[in-house]
Amino acid sequence: MRYLLAILPLLFLLSMFSCEPKDEELTTDRDAVLTFSQDTVLFDTVFVTQGSVTKRLKVYNPDKKAVRISNITLAGAAASPYNLIINGQETIVRNNLELRGKDSLYILVKVNINPNDANLPFLVADSILFDTNGQRQTIKLVAYGQNAVFHRKETIGTTTWTSDLPHVLLDTVLLKEGATLTIDKGARIVAGSKGVLLVNGTLNVNGTPQERVTFSGYRREPEYVRAPGQWEGIRILTKSSNNSIKYADIRNTIYGLRIGNPGKAGTLVEGCIISNAFSDGIIAFTSDVQVVNSLIYNCGQFGFGGLGGGTYEVLYSTIVNYNNSLARANPAFVITDYIPDTEIKDKPTSLRLVNSIVYSDGYSSVDELLIDAKATTTMEIAHTLLRTAKYADALKGDGNILNKEPKFKDAGKYSFRLDTLSPASNAAIVLPTITKDITGTARSLTAPDIGAYERTID
């Protein structure tokens, strides 16, 4: 008896290790099927010939017991444009994979689409097949492919980028001096992390309110829609002149427009939306820039900056920061007669800021305007809604509205149209040469609205 008592603990331990845990015990129940994070793995437009794009699918075993997945395979087999990565192994088929009870598995799905002759996006479909306990489950794979014109480290002369195919900037594209790049209405330009458009000639972007030109990052996943810093941006160089950028959306950049062409004929920015720039929306150095009917929002540094003097005219525009994910340390609108950390200083400076909004939500700076220009030759700030503590006294009058919330329709969702109760409604001065807003809507002939958008009756 004494010896039996001595070995009881050992027998108990052995019994524990000999019992298979529930989550490792295999079930053959036909009702023990898998669940998935989605029933369709969708790839938004994939530009062909540019390597693979990867998405993730989560496979979950909701049963308490383990299941054996007899087969995970692509319906298209070796002919499929898709491929799977399962437990780090790239394959088109995997057999006899056990998934413990209440456990999950991530499968990476890759697609690489070959080019064809189509100008418009085309559909490429397949399915992943899962066989478990005699049951087959299917996950659809859908990708939209599109051919594109690819640009890699090149210098271009006079040319036109049409809207037939997207243009993909994989690296530096330089427009040489004396040449003109025309970008047709409706054209789409996307860029990778090294992408930048350098302009030493003349850039004509000919968007319309109905067919805007778009510049954006290359990534198509939803989390990249508003992510800044995906490509460098558009840089106007010293020999460039007579640039016109109309009705373009410029987003996901380090800076939207960087302009440095002292003494050259200016740059017109009209009807544009510049958003989610890691640094500046528009930054100009000793240059001549006119911004009309444009929206600039959620930049990490300046929405608009004119440094080292120059001639700057901003009319009927909205420059704001609302729900900005980027940490900011500078006002949204800055004009100086010097360039920091250079010998450029005391340069003649002209500013005309009329019928515009410069504002931010309650979490941003109380001063969204800075003017530091001793050599200023002319300055007009009128009929503008501003958030400012520094200039609250100096800018009283001239139709300015100071430190009153603009009351946008839904700034939280990045809609900067005016609400019915906005103090900017009917508060602008008529500018006879500007008869329409950013959307092509006619401006009031007697009492137009401040900002990029003319309010319409709902």
C-alpha positions, 0 to 999 in steps of 0.5 A: 500500500505504501508503495502504491501511494508513492507512485500515485502522483507519477501515475497522475502526471502520466495520465495528464500527458497522455490525454490529448487536449481538446484543441488538438483532438481532430474532428471529422464532423462535416459541420466543423467548417472554417470561417473567413475574414472576408468572402472576397479578396479584392485587389483595387486597380493593379498596374500591370508589369509592376510586380505583385500586390499582396493582400491578407486573408484570415482563416479561422477554426471556430470549433473546439477541436482541431480540423484537418484542411485536406486541400487549400488550392487555387482553382486556376492552378498553375495558370492562375495569376494569383499565388498563396503564401501559407506558413511562409511558403509560396505555393498554389496548393497545400495539403493536410494542414491541421488547424487547432481548435479556436485557432486561426491562420493567415494566408497572403494572396499575391497577384501579378497581372500580365499586360494586354491591349486594353486601355480600360481596367479589366477583371482578373478572377480566381478562387481559393478552394478549401476542402475540410471534412468532405466540405468545400468552401470557396473564397473569391479572388478579384483584381482589376488590372490596368495597363499604364505608361511607366516613367523611370529616371527620364528627361522629356521634351515637349509632349502630352500625357493623355487620359487614355492610360495612367502615367506611373512615376517610378523615379525622377521625371525631368521636363527640360528647359524650353519644353512644354508638358501638357497633361490632358483633362481626366489624366491620372498620374500615380507615383512610387516612393521615388517619384517626382516631377521636375519642371524646368520648362512649362507645365500645363495641367488642363483639368476641368471641374468635370474631368479633374487631373489626379496626382497620387501615390501608387498604393491602392490599399484603403489605408493609403488613401489619405497617407502622406509622404508616398511620393515627393511631389511637383517641383518647379525649377529655376528655368521654369515659367508660365506654368498653369495647373488647373483642376488637379487633385494632388495628394499623398506627397511630401510637398504638393508644389515646391516652386522656386523660379525667381524672376520668371513668369508665374505659376497659376494654381486654379481649382486645385485640391492639395491634401495630405502633404507630409510637409507643405501644400504649396511652398514658394521661394522668391517666386510669383504664384497665384492661387484661385478657387483652391482647397489645401488641407491637412499638411504637416507644415505650411498649407501655403508658404511664400518665403524669401519675398515674391508676389503671392495672390490667394483668392477664393481659397480654403486653407485648413487643418481638421482631423489632421494626423500630422503633428504641426509646429507652423501656421498654415499660411506664412509669408516672409521676406527671407529664407531661413538659414540662407543669405536671402533676406529683405526681399520685396514681398507682395501679398494679396489674400482676398475672399479666403479661409485660413483656419483649423480645428480646436486642436491646432494653433490659434495662430494660422497666419504669420507675416514676417516681411519688413520689406513688404511693398504691398499687402492686402488682406480683405474679406478673409476668414482667419484664425489669428491671435497675433493679428486680431487687432491689425486685421479688423475691418476690410471685411475680414472675419476673425476667429469665428468657426467657418462651419463647414458641412462636415470637416470631420469627413473632409467636406469643406463646403459651407454650411447654411449658418457659415459666417463666410456665406455672402461675405466675399467681395465681387471679383469680376474676373472670377465667376465660378468656384472650384466645382464650376458653380457660378459665383453670386454676382452681388454677394459671393461666398468666402472660400473655394466653394460657393454655397448652393441651396440644398 
